[in-house]
Structure formats: C-alpha cells, structure tokens
Amino acid sequence: MTIETWQQALPHGITLSCRAAGERGRPVLLFLHGFPEAAFIWDDLLEHFAQEANGGYRCVAPNLRGYEASSQPADVSAYRPRHLVQDVVALAQLEGAPLACLVAHDWGGAVAWGVANQQPPLLQRLAILNAPHPGTFLQALQHSEAQRQASAYMNFLVRPDAEALLREDGYRRLFGFFTHWGPASWLTEAMKAQYRAVWDRSLTGGLNYYRASPLRPARTDDPGASAITLPREMLTVDVPTLVLWGLQDTALLPELVDGLEAYVPRLALHKVAEASHWIVHEQPALVVERLAEFLQS
C-alpha cells in the first residue's frame, strides 16, 4: 500500500507535513511521534491498519510542529503544550471522520495525554507507548532521585549549544540515544539516512519541546519541575487507554506507570520486559497485536 504525503494547513496558521494510508472518510488512527524521530517511523503501522483485513482505517501520521517539513516557529514559547494540542485537535477535525484511536510515543505521548484530557469527545481511544503521564512524571521528578538522574539528559538538550554538539561526528550523540540499550539491529543504514534527513532540516524544533517545558530536573539556575503544581482536572483521562511500557527504558523508569490508574480509570497496562524506550522498533509485532486487540475491545 502506498504512503500518501502532503502538507496540511491548519486554521491557526501552522502547517504539518503528513503521511497517511487508507481511504479518507474511514475511522481514523492518528499516530504521533516523539524525539528525535519523525512521522516516517509509523509507516509499517499505517500500511498494516489501513488494510481491510486489519480494520480498514484511515491512518495518519503528522510530523509534529518543529519537525521535518512542518512549520518551525522560532519562538520557544510556540512549543508549549497548548499549542501542540491545538495542532493535533485541528488535524483530527480536518480529517472529518471519527478518531478511533490516538496512538503516541515519547513527546507525541505527552501531547496525546493533553488531547485526551482537554478534548475527550474527540477520540474514542488512546494508546500510549513509553510516554509518561504528566501526573506520575511530575511526582517522580519531584520525589525520585532515580528518575531525576535518568532525566538529566533533558538539561543537556536545553543548552544553547545543543544543536552544535548533537551534530558532531555525524550525529553520534543522537544515534547513541537508540544504541544506548543495545545494538539496535533495527537501525539500518537506510533508516539512519531518514533520520539524518530529518535532523538536517529540523533539529532545533525538536529541542524546543524541551526548552519550552518545565518538566525536567531542577538545576541551580532553574527550579524545573520542583516549582510546578498541576491541578487534578488537568491530569484525568476518561477515555479507554492502552499503555504499552518497555521495562528496559532507562530514561523513563518503570515507576512512571505506578499509580497511573488513579488518573486513568479505564486503563489497560501492559509491561513489556524485552523492550526499551524504542519498543515500536524492537517489538513491532507485539505493538501491532496489542493495538489490534485494544481497537477491537
């Protein structure tokens, strides 16, 4: 099945470069990527779930603002959560069909939690892959030294020289994000070329997500998460929610799913022992199987 690509202009002036498979007008699966990735990582899932035998969905994966050929505002404040949520809501509404499920990983998951909290009538289901809920993440950053240490990389990514450092030696540090947990056999030369093409044109946009968010470990010159309070009404998610969590994730520790049901009462949680943060690449068959079961439940 052919992947369709296009530039989608949103009513509020942002344009998202999108990838899709499946006929317009069918129930929509909307896939959101994280850092330092892009929409292309979902291609296999787009093609799979667009097939009639697998649900015949309209499957759409945007490059989030700041990434690839999507709009890249220069102002860091343009990457605050309310703007990111606005983009996804607008894109879903323009599809003009029911949003059967919002599927998201990493930073895409952070946006998806916000969409599900703020616009619950918009989506029928939510599926999260290794993306912490803001309630459990804030609590861990405030009270867990282990998670603060695991999240210390965030304070590197907000440095003004982060782009220059990440581009050194052919993006050695960025590729290290993938290989930190093991050899990453899924990271083929062809895929590396796709990553480089994205980073060549849009590295600053991805870093601005970290710069715009206070949810990071405190520093001597920045209180970070220690100064944040989130009201309960900003944290509850009432739609049926699937969470797949790779337990070998050393940046987002397993403790981040502890107590999640207090915020997400309609929760199906599956912990995956043989997967890290990059569960989409490491366990693609399992991701497809669990997502298919969830869509049919």
Order of alpha helices (4+ residues) and beta strands (2+ residues): beta-beta-beta-alpha-beta-alpha-beta-alpha-beta-alpha-alpha-alpha-alpha-alpha-beta-beta-alpha-alpha
